[in-house]
Amino acid sequence: MAFAMIAASCSSTDDSKGEMIDKTGWMPENRQYTTEVLEAFGRVGAPDVAPDGKILYSVAYESVEQNKSNADLYVMNADGSGKSRITSTPESENGAVWIEGGKRIAFMAKSGDTNQLWVMNADGSGRKAVSNVDGGISGFLFSPDCKKVVMIGNVKYSRTAEDIYPDLPQATGRLIDDLMYKHWDEWVTEIPHPFLGDFDGNTVSNVRDIMADEPFEAPMKPFGGVESFAWSPDASQLIYVSRKKTGMEYALSTNSDLYLYNIADGSTTNLTEGMMGYDTAPAFSPDGKYVAWLSMEHDGYESDKNRIFILDTATKEKTDLTTEWDYTADAIAWAKDSKSIFFLAPKDGVVPMFNIDVKTKEVKVIADGMCDYASIAPMADGSVLAIRHSMVAPNEIFAVSNGEIKQITEVNDALLAAVDMPSVEKRMVPTTDGKLMTTWVVYPPHFDPAKQYPSILYCQGGPQSAVSQFFSYRWNIALMAANGYIVIAPNRRGLPGFGTEWNAQISGDYGGQNMRDYLSAVDDMKKEAYIDPARIGAVGASYGGFSVYWLAGHHEGRFAAFIAHAGIFNTEAQYLETEEMWFANWDLGGPFWDKSNATAQRSFANSPHLFVDKWDTPILITHGEYDFRILASQGMMAFNAARLRGVPAEMLIFPDENHWILKPQNSVMWQRVFFRWLDKWLKPQTAQPDEASDK
């Protein structure tokens, strides 16, 4: 491994150049909620609170023309008054937090060609870069006394062709001898490490890799960030999260641990030795008496119940606070008095905010409603700031205090007021095994029950990802409804928020009860006179794409059109193509060659590709070529199968996208193709003449 990190006395100006991306003030003329409206929303980031209650937050806007986004920083008072924009640059400021008791702000931004650590005064003046890291950084966390900072940098992991054969400097071959050579959307040539540095207010110096010569990730790819680190209140200790495994062992295991690093002597202690699942999101209590974290029980089960554990730092006793609470936690934050922990968790189709007492283990609902809370920032007075959204409203910041909930940013209020939004209804659908399933039904604006509408079954990915009141810039359910469709979004088996049994049922049962749940939702809605039974489509991504492929061979005429994005078509191929083998082993039950494994054999017998002989319904397939979770070859196989079967089909492939379609112009193209396809088959009277005939 090699990593070059140089502390610098750094320039005082931002080297970023380019045209500003900002709020345009554009408003739709016809009050229609369109892709253009979706792209125009300001994207509000999670707030950070200074000791005096001053709030720091970001707002990002996208430019379709420039094909990128830009985030700038704002501050306001605790009640939402006194809003002030403090940056106005053509390149984003990311990860911004208060430091030095609220006197200054630290953030990441471009310096030259790399992302570096910057600081500035609370009003945005005095901006300067304080690091000069070779390759840049992707995250940072200051110690409570602001005298030290841990930064996330990369170290070299795999050998290059030139390393092996120095006389072939232009050779591009990758020589691979173990698993996990690719992950999510990249070939694994580097891995993240925590680098600790001293900070004197102007410069980061004495930088050292606290995992030097260890070939392990910290934080863990692909999504780990600064939530993987926690400083003790006295700044003498740092906890980091790592799964200290490589190659095949890494690919088969989710067993990460919390490691306590002693600043004075450099010693490291494993705090969760013997706890076999994911251990993540460490947080010291403000008084330093406890460490809280999220812990899963089973190795290899990435969608296990996230329990809230605490460790007594004096006695080392570990306690599961959620033994009597049958839901999975998503995020935690200590109350300022160290007596309780705020947390978020899916429950009954939404994501409320909860509080759990560390002594009594009593769980209380702090804030709920037909919405999802998405961040937690406790205040000194006991109140909490949070990001909140719903299917029909993007992120805004809310203050929660003594049962009262107040919106304190209005970034998107004017644009929302200028469009007619869909309405959302909760419906309880009977399932084939005698249960009731929470299903969201989203109706077009100006819905008239006397009319008949085309409809869409929304199939969720994950497969264990909540169908809550989420707001997505890709799979935007309100946008689907605004295009004249009734959207049916069931919380089928395998989703969190309805107890561990409901969540776990899907593992080893792909193509089983969860598919019957989908059909139950469609059949239940077809009883309504306003649903046109001849114009129902099904759409989904990832496991939702698998669902669409599976339904295409089993729907018995229920659907008139399908759209599958990044879906699993051939589960045998998927087992050997994907990177995180623990997922395939747990959810599919094991390898297809294990003929004695009944669960695995049932899973592979339900592979959608085995039922192509029954495909008879038009299907659109989309995929990204940088998707290493589910390779684009899955989509290509499905498209080829459809065309060979004579089924009307189109395929949209993005050579520069991963599991998600992220670039603004690609996103707009995807939305246009998505609705063009649905309109062609579900609203033929609106289709363009050159689109109405099959190719």
N, C-alpha and C positions, 0 to 999 in steps of 0.2 A: 504494500500500500504506500501511496505517497500523497501528501497534501501540502500545498504551499499556501500559507496564510501570512499576510504581511500587515501589521498594524501601521496606520498612516496618520500623519498629521493633517491630512485631508483638506481638500479645497472647500471653499465656502459657498460655491455656486453649484447648481444642478446642471449637469451636462446635457440633460434631455432636450431634444429638439423635436419639433413637429407641430402640426396643426391641433389646436385645442378641440377636445371632445367635451361637449357640455350640454346642458339642458337647452333644447331648441325653442320651447314655448309652443311647438306645433300642437294643433288641436284638430281632431277629425271633424269634417263638415257634416257628416250624415249620422253621427252618434253611434256608428257601428264599431263594435270591438273587433279589431282586425290584427293581423300580424304586425302592421305598422304601429299600432297602439302598444302592443306587447313590447316591441323593440324600444319604444319611447319612454317606458317607465324608468324612473330612477331606482337604482338597486341599493337599498339602504343596508349598511353593514352594522354588525353588532356593536353596541356602545361600550365605552370604557369610562369608568367613573373615578374622578379625582377625590382625594379626602375631603375637600370642601364642597363636594357635590357637583362640581362642574362636569359636564358630559362631553365626551369626544366621540365622534362617529364619522363614517364615510358615506358618500353617495357616489355611485358609479353610473355612467351613461354609456350606451353603445353607439358607435357610428357604423352603419351598414356600409357607407361609402368608403371609410377607411378600413373597414373589416377588423375593428378592434374596439376595446372599451377603455375608459379612463375613470379612475376614482379620485376624488378630492376630499379634503377633510373639513369638518365643521365642528364648532363647539356651541354649547348652549347651557343655560342654567338648569338646575334640577327639575324645575317645573315646566321646562320647554321654552321659556322666554329667552330673549337675548341671543337668538341664533346668529352666528357669525361664520362666514366662510373664511378659512385661514390658509388654504392653498388653492392655487389656480395654475396648474402646470399641465403640459401635454402628455406626461407620463404619470402613472398611478402612484399614489402613496398607499402602502399596504401595511397591515398589521400594526396600526398606530395605537400607542398606549401612553398614558401619563407616566412620567418619571419624576423623581426628586420632589415627591409630595405634591405634584400638580404644577410645579413651576415650569417644567419643560415637557416636550412630547418626543417620543422615539418612534421611528417608523422605518420601513424599507422602501427604497426607491432606486431607480437606475442612477448609476454613476459610471459614465462611459458605457460599456457594453454589459455590465453586470449589476445585479441587485446588491446593494450595500445597506448598511445600517446608518441612519441619519438621526440627528436631533435638531430641535428648534425650540424657540420660546413658545409659550402658551398662546401667543397671538399670531404665530406663524413666522415671526421674524427670526433672524439669527440662524438661518437654516445652514447646516453643514454636515457633510459625511464624516463619520468617525471610524469607519472600517475601510480596508482595501483588501478584500478577500479574493484570492485567486479563484475564479469560478463563481464568486458571489455567494450569497446566503439565501435560504428559503424560510427562515424564521429566527426569532430571538426571544429571550426572556431575561429581564434584568432581575438581579437580587433585590430584596426589599430595601437594602441600604443604598442601592444603585452604584455600588462600588465594583460589582462584577456583572458580567453578562454571559449567558450561554447562547451560542449561535449555531444554527444548523448549516453545516457545509458538507460537501461531498468528498469522499476518498475513492481512489481507484480500486476496483474490485476484480475485474477480469483482465486477462492478458490480451494484448492486441497482436495482430499479425507481425508487427515490427518487433514486439517484445520477443517473439518466438524465433523469427528469422530476420535479424537486423539488416540483412542484405536485400530484403524485399520491402522497402519503405512504402511502396504504393499498393501492396497487397491488401485486400479488404476482407479476407476470410475470417470467420469467427470459429475458433477451435473450442468445442464444448465437450465437457466430460462429466457434467452432473446436471441435475434439474434446477429449476428456477433461473434459467438463463434469460428468460423474458418475464416481464411483469406488467400487467395492465395495458400500457401503450409504449413500452420501451424495452430495448435490449439492455440487460443489467450489466452495465460497464462500470458504474459508480454506485456507491451506497451512501446514505446520510450518516454523519457522525456528529456528536455534540462537541463543540469547541468552546472552551472556557477562557475568558479574557478579563483583564482588569480594566476598569473604566474610571478615568480621572475627571470626567466632565467634558473632555475635548477629544480624547483618543482612546481606542481600545488597544491594549498592549499585553505583552506576556501571554499570548494566545497558545493554548495547548489542547490537544485532542485527548479527552479524558477516557477514550476507548482506543488509544493508540495500539496498533497492531492486532486489533480484534476485528475479524472479518464479519461483523454483525451490524445490522441496521439499528439506528436509534436517531430519530423515530422510525417506526416501521412503515415501509411502503405498502400500498401506494398512497394512503391518505393521512398518515401520521404527521402531526405538526407540533406546535408549541404546547398543546394540551398534554403532550407526552412528558412534560417536565414540571417540576414543582420545587420551589425554594422553601427551605425552612424559614420561619419568621426572623431568626437571628442571622440568616445568610451563611450559616456554617455548614449546611448540608444541601445537596441537590439530589432529587430523585429523577431518574430517567426510566423510560420504558424500552425494553428490547426483547426480541425473541432471539436468544443467542444460539442460533442454529444456521446451518448453511446447506445448500444443495438439496438432496432428496429429503433429508431430515426436516429442513425448513418447509419444503413443499407439502409435507404430510401433516404438519403440526400447527396448531394455533396457540401453543403454550408460550405466551409471553410473560415476563416478570417485571416487577418494580425493583430497581437497583438504587441503593442509597450510596451516594458518593460523598465522602468526607473531604471538605475543601482543604483542611489543614494538612492531612497526611496522604491524601490521594487514595485511601482504601475504599473498597466497594463491597457492599453487603446486599445479598439477595433477600428482599423483604417478603417475597411470596413463594419461596421454595416449597415445592410439593403441591402448589395450587396449579392445576393442570390445564386450564383454559386460558382465554385472553384475560390479562390483567392490564388495565389501561386507566387513563385520566386521573393520575394522582393529584391530591390537593391537601396540603397541610391546613389544619385549623388555624385561625388567626392567633390563638394562644399557644400554638405549637404542641398541644397535648395529644393530638390525633393526626393520623393520615387517613384520608378517605380515598376510595378508588372504586372503579367498576370492575367486577370480576365475573367471568363465566366459569362454570364448573367443569365442562367436558372438553377435553382436547380434541380438536378437529371439527367442532360444531361452532361455526362462526355466528350463528343466529340464536345461540343459547340465551337464556335469561341473563341479562346484565344485573347482577346483584350489587347492592351498595354495601361495601365492607368498610370498616374502620379498624385502624391499628392504634392501640395505646402506645405512645412512643416511650413511656416509662416501663411498662410491664411487658410490652411486645405482644399482648393479647390481641387476637383478631376476632372481630364480631361481625356477623352478617346481620345487617339491620333489616333486611327484607325477607326473612324466612316466612313471614306470614302475609307477604304481599305478592300476589301472583302475576306480576307484570314486570316488564323489562325496562330498565332506566336508560335514558339516552345521554344525559348530561347532568353534572352535579356542580354545586357551588356552596361553600360554607356561608352560613349567616355570620354576621360580624361579631356576634356574641359567642360563637363557637359551640352553641348549644344545639344547633340543628343544621340540617343540610337541605337546601333547595334542590329540586331536580325536575327534569322533564321526562315524560314517559307517554307512549301511545296508550290510550284507553278509550274503548268504545267508539273508535272511529275519529277521535281527535287527539291532540297532544296538549293536555293541560300542564300547569305548573303545580308542583307539590312541595311539601315540606315534611321532613321526617325528623323526629326528636331522637337524639343519639342515646338518650337514657331509656325512654319508654318505648321507642320504636313506633310511636304513633304517627300515622301518615295523615296529613291534612291537605285538602285541595286549596291552593292559594289563588289560582285564577283558571277559569275554564270558559267554555262557550263554544260556538260553532266556528272554531279557529284552531290554529296550531301555534304554540309558543316555541321559539327556536333559539333562544339564548337566555342566559341568566346573568345579571350583574347586580349583586346585593349592594344596598346603600347602608350608610352608617346608622340611619334612623330606623332600620328594619324594613324599609320598603325595597322593592326590586325593580330594576329596569329590565326590559325584555324586548326582543324582536317578536312581532306577531304577524301572521298572515292567514289568509283563507283561500279557498278556491277562486274567490272573486275579488281578491285584494292582495297586492304584493306587500312586501315587508314595510312596516313602520315601527317606530319605537314607542313602547307603552310603559307607563309607570303603574306599578301595582302596590297599593298601600292600604292595609286594613280593610280588604275586601273591595276597595274602590279601584277601578281600572280606568286610566286616562291616557288617551293618545297624545303624545307630545311632539311628534313630527308629522308634517303634512306634505311630504315630498310628492306624493302622487294623488293627493285629493282633487286637485283641479282637473287633472286628466281623467280620473275616474268619474267625476261629475259630468264630463263631456261625452260619456258613452253610456249606452244602455247595456247593463250587465245581466247575465243570466241569473236565475234563482236556483237555490240548492235546497233539496228536501231529503230528510232521512227516512228510509223505508226499511222495515223489518221483513225479510223474505224467508219463508219456510224452506228448509233444506230437505234433501231426500232421507236424511237420517234423523229427522224430527227436531232439529234445532232451528233457531232464528238467526239470520245473518244480517248484520248491519250493512245496508247498501245505500250509497249516495246516488241520488237521481238529480241531474242538473238539466234544467229546462231552458230553452232559448228565451231571449228577451221577448216580452210581449206574448208570452205563451198563451195559447187559446185552446182549452181542452176540447173545444168543439171541432178542432181541426185534427188531421192526421199528420204525423211527423216521421221522418226517417230517424233511426236511432243508432247508437254505437255502444257496443259492449267494450268497456275499458278493462284490459287484462293487465294486472300489475306485475312488475318485475321483482327481482330480489333473489329467490322467490319470497323471502320473508321481510318485505318492506311495507310499511303501513299504508293503507289507502285512507289517509286522514284528510284534513283540510289543507293539503299541501298546495303551494303555488309554484308551478314549474315554468321555466322559460323554454322548455322543449315540449313536454307533454302537458300542455295547458288545457285542462278540461273545460274551463270557462270559454276558451277560444273555440273549442269544438262545438260547444252549445251555441255560441254566438253565430256560428256558421249554419245554424238552422237544424241542429241535431239534438235530440234528447240523449244524454250520456248516462249510461248505467254503469256504476262503479262499485262492484261488490267487494266486501271484505271477506273474501273466500278463505277456505282453510289454508293455513300456513302464514297468516299475517299476525303481527303483534298487536296487543291491545285488548285481547279477549281471553287472556290466560295462557299459561305455558302449554297446555294440552292442545288448544286450538292452533297455536303457533307451530308446535312441533309435528303436527299430524302429517304435514306435506312431505317430510323427509322420508324417502323410500316409497313414496306413493305418487310420483309424477304420473299424470294421466288418470288419477283416481278421484278421490272425493272432491278435491278442489275443482276439477273439471265439471263434476256433477253440480257443484255450487254455482259455477258460471251459468250452466244451462238452467238451473232453477231460477236464477235472477232474470234471465231472458224470458223464460216461460211465464214467470209471475208478471212481468211488465207487459207482456203481450195480451194480458187480460184487459188492459186499459184501451179504451176506444181510440185514444189519441196516438197510440203506437201503430204504425203501419207494419204489419207482420211480414210483408214482402220486401221491406227496405230496412233491414237490420245489418249492420256491419260489426266486425270485431277487430280491435287494434291492440297492439301491445309491444313492449320492448323487453329484451333479455329473456327472463322466464316468461314475460308476457308474450314475447315472440314465439317461444316454445309453445305457449298456450294456443296462439293463433294457428301455428302449424298443426298442432294436435287436433284442434277443433275443426280444421279444414278436412280432416279425415273421419270425423265423427259427428258432425253437426246435424245430419239428417234434415237438411233443407232449411235450417233456421236462419242462415246468414246469406246475404247477397254479395258481400265483398269483405276482403281481409286486407290488413296491413300488418306486416311483421318487421320489426326493427331489431337487429342484432340478436336474433333468436337462435335457439338450439334446434337444429333440424334432425341431426343424426347423433344420438346420444353415445353410440360407440365411438365415433370419431371425436366427439366432444371430450370424452373421458381422456383421450390421449393427446388432444390438442391444447387443452386449457393449462394454466400455469399453477394455480393453487389446488393441488391434488386433495387437500383435506376437504375441500368443498365437494368435489366429485365423489369422494369416498363416503362422506356422511350423507349427502342428499340422494345419491344414486344407490348407495348401499355397498359399493365396492366395484371391482373390475368386472367387465363383462365375461372374462374368461374363467371366472370362478363359478363353475356350474353347480357347486354345492350351496351357493349363497342364494337363497330364495328371494330375498329382498332385491338384490342386484339383478337377478334374472327377470323379476317383475318390472323393474325400472327400464331395462333395456328392451323388454318386449313391448313397452309402451312408447318406444321411440317414434316420433312423427313420421320419419321416412318410411316406416313399414306400412303406412296406411295411405300412401300416395295414390294407390289404385282407386281410392274413393274420392280423390280431389276432383271437384267439378265447379269451383267457385272462383271468380277473379281474385287475384292476389298481387299486392304490391310488396316488394321486399327491399329494405334499405339496410345499409351496413357501412361501417368505417373500416378501412384497411389497416389502421393502427390499433384495432381492437384485438388484443392478445388474450382477453378473457374468453370471448367467443369469436373465433376467427371468421373473417369475411367469407371463407370457403363454405361455411354453413349456409350463408345466404345464397351463395352461388349454386350450391347443390340444390337448394329448394327451388330457385328460379329455373334451373335447368330441368328439374323434375316436372315443374308445372308446365313449361313449354312443351316438353316431350309428351306430356299427357294431353296436350291440346287445350290447356286451361289458359284463359287470358291472364297475362302476367307482365309486370314491369319490374325492373330492378334499378335502384338508385344507389350507386357506390361512391363513397367519398374517400379518395386516396390519402387525405390529410387529416382524418378524424379518427377518434377512438370509439369506445363503447357509447359515447355521447356525441352529438353533433353540436360543437361549441362555437365555431367561428361565425360571426354575424351573418355574412352572406350565405354561407352553407346552411345556417339555421333558417333563413328566410326561404331559400330554395326548398329545403325539406318541407317546410310548412305549406308552400305553394303546391308541391307535388302531392303531399298528403291530402289536401282538400280537393285538388283536381281529381284524384283517384276516387275518393269517396263520392264526390258529386257526380262523377261519370256513371257510377253504378247504383247509387242510392237516390240521386236526384237527376235522373236522365233528362228531364225537361229543361234543366239549366246548363247541361253540358254544351261545350262549343262544338260546332259541326265537325271539325277535324279531329275531335277527341272522342266522339261518340261511337266510332266504329272500332272493332277489335283489330289489332295489328297481327 
